[in-house]
Amino acid sequence: MNNMKTKMRMMGLLLFLGFGMAAAQTPPALHVEGRYFVDANGNRVNLHGFAQTYSPWFNEQGTKWTNYNVNACLSYNKGLIDKILDAGWKMDFVRLHMDPYWSNTPGEQTNGESDIHAFDFDRFKKYLDEVFVPMAEYMIGKGLYVIMRPPGVCPEHISVGDAYQQYLIKVWGYVAQHPKLKNNGCVMFELANEPIHIYHSDGSRAGDKEIAQYFQAVVDVMRQHCNNILLVPGLGYQAQYAGYVKHRIQDENIGFAIHCYPGWYNGGYGEEVVVNYADFKKGWDEQIAPVSNVAPVVVTEMDWAPLKYSTKHTNTDGTVYYDPRASFAFSTTGVAGGQGFGANFKKLCDDCGNVSWLLFTGAEQLAKYNDAAPDGQTFLTDWEACPRPCYRWYQEYAAQRTSEDYKKVTKVELLTTSCEMIQGGTSPLFLIATYADGHQANVAGDAKYTVADPSVAINYGGNLIAQNPGETTVSVAYTDPQGGSHPFQISVKVLSFFPLTNGLLNPSIIGTGSFNETTGALKTGQYGYGGWQYPDGIDISAYNYLVIELKEAQSAGAVFRMFDVSSCWGPHTETSFGSNTKLALNLHNLKVWNDNAGQMTDANRNLDPSHVYFAGIWSYGSSPIYINKVYLSDDGVNPTGIIENGVVDEIVSREYYTLSGARIVAPTHGICIIKAVTKSGKVKIFKTCYK
């Protein structure tokens, strides 16, 4: 890392001295230190900017240039940058899309931007030199950092080793060697745009481990040629990141590129989304806070506007859609801490302390902005649409950079001094520093942690990761920029995967339900779903059965559903209780259903218990379901472990053997012997059958 820092600082000095760029405007080179972007002068930096795409359609629907006219494209887009800066926007980076318009074979039809069959590598190399690099050089000369993204978007289905991964490796392997881009501390690379789902090679759904492997391969190839900052995307259209805490990208000079629009991160629903801060924060804290505790984050797509700034269309089949004339999603600015998207988005970014972001509104709109114009009912003058508040916020950010009060810590508070967690779960910590100018930021990722019993929980960059059931304490030591010491202690209790406790059992995953932990009564909303959710997935594949016991027969049409995908509306398993008070679900032989189609999908597809995101009960909501206990089992009858005085001594490690005594990896079928060691040190030997 020290060598990388030296190289980056040297590059910053060379750029500052005019090495191929305009010396007076070139920004100092950036690199990653811990969870921050740090410039060549040692300053921590958060960036704020906009985006440009170079194709006739995205440059005002083909009215400005066409027919692969390089000079016209460059003239138009450089002119927009000048106009944006002249309008007073305090921008310091641009997201540059290497649009497939230039790299696809002219005239060859494609099925959307995710279709790479028309990609022509020679054309890509030609226009990298003629369009994208000249634009990057122009931006840097104007004092702007550059984030380059590859041509097009990810296909809906990707898998490790697939054609799209090879395409990314080919594109980035070449870009990473470009003499004007490689090791340039003013240029970052966003590795892909909006991955959605990832699958195993057999067609079954994969998860967090595989998406980390997918991009690790890209990172490894690029690192053979460059040390630029790399920005890693997440699944779910760049919305799912919690899994990167356990499945880490092995590299130091990286950050994460996320997207955020009204309604995302549990933010709400509807044509014009009414965003509630508490709900929005909950989703953000589950998916973004864990990675912002360990690395810098850049929001590379975000905007909003009231629905009235769109055009409504009705299809022949009666369905309605809205043409986003100005922004891509609909909500209002609102009030931070209350309702509305824009102000709450800014608050969440600011409270992390290391989140950079851009305004995805078209550059041609931003170039027309006039801050002297009075507030009004136009997209550019309405406070409830994104341009006006963002313009003012960017001004505030620019002023903060030179303020000593912005850097001076006056108070530090640990929001959680006791924590209950589900085994296998991740919980970001919130150590809130208040600064002299009044703003606050989470500095949990900057503290040092000592865990008394690492077999119960461990810490990674301000995130607690629950290991096994038990209790422990965590000592926290934070030193502020002025050298002040702030010690804290956290009591941590880790419960088994399926605790019957308020806060860990969520009765309102779908619909509004209730749960009484004294009686075990779960009452879902009408056609609702309640149970346990694991944002980064849990691995229960080493067990044979999940057992659900009720205290009495239910009458609410209850079924038990499990999801190996990260959406509770996606494909899932479904087992009806009927008149039974006990279900013993064979985890290795559960078929996945698709709720939308109402029929079994992928007849040969079983649930993958190595990454379960939701488990719980769906019902009509007409009456309570009284839960007695839920537990993992090797035999479908007893909880796994040694039971003494009614207490389960949890298993913490296992070894697998054939009947003849040969040690093997965890089996997928057949009879084997398991040697299990419990938390108290007892050894249990038992025979089991995987079907």
Buried (B, 14 or more C-beta within 10 A) or exposed (E): EEEBBEBBBBBBBBBBEEEBBBEEEBBBBBBBBBBBBBBBEEEBBBBBBBBBBBBBEBBBEEEBBEEBEBEBBBEBBBEBBEBBBEBBBBBBBBBBBBBBBBBBEEEEEBEEBBBBEBBBEEBBBBBBEBBBBBBBBBBBBBBBBBBBBBBBBBBEBBBBEBEBBEBBBBBBBBBBEBEBBBBBBBBBBBBBBBBBBBBEEEEBBBBBBBBBBBBBBBBEBBBEBBBBBBBBBBBBBBBBBBBBBBBBBEBBBBBBBBBBBBBBBBBBEEEBBBBBBEBBBBBBBBBBBBBBBBBBBBBBBBBBBBBEBBEEEEEEEEEEEBEBEBBBBBBBBBEBEEBBBBBBBBBBBBBBBBBBBBBBBBBBBBBBBEBEEEEEEEBBBBBBBBBBBBBEBBBEBBEBBEEEEBBBBBEBEBEBEEBBBBBBBBBBBBBBBBBBBEBBBBBBBBBEBEBEBEEBBBBBBBBBBBBBBBEBBBBBEBBBEEEEEBEBEBEBBBBBBBBBEBEBBBBBBBBEBBBBBEEBBBBBBEEBBBBBBBBBBBBBBBBBBBBBBBBEEBBBBBBBBBBBBBEBEBBBBBBEBEEBBEBBBBBBEBBBBEBEEEEEEBEEBBBBBBBBBBBBBBBBBEBBBBBEBBBBBBBBEBBBBBEEEEEBBBBBEBEBBEEEEEEEEEBEEEEBBBBBBBBEEEEBEEEBEBE
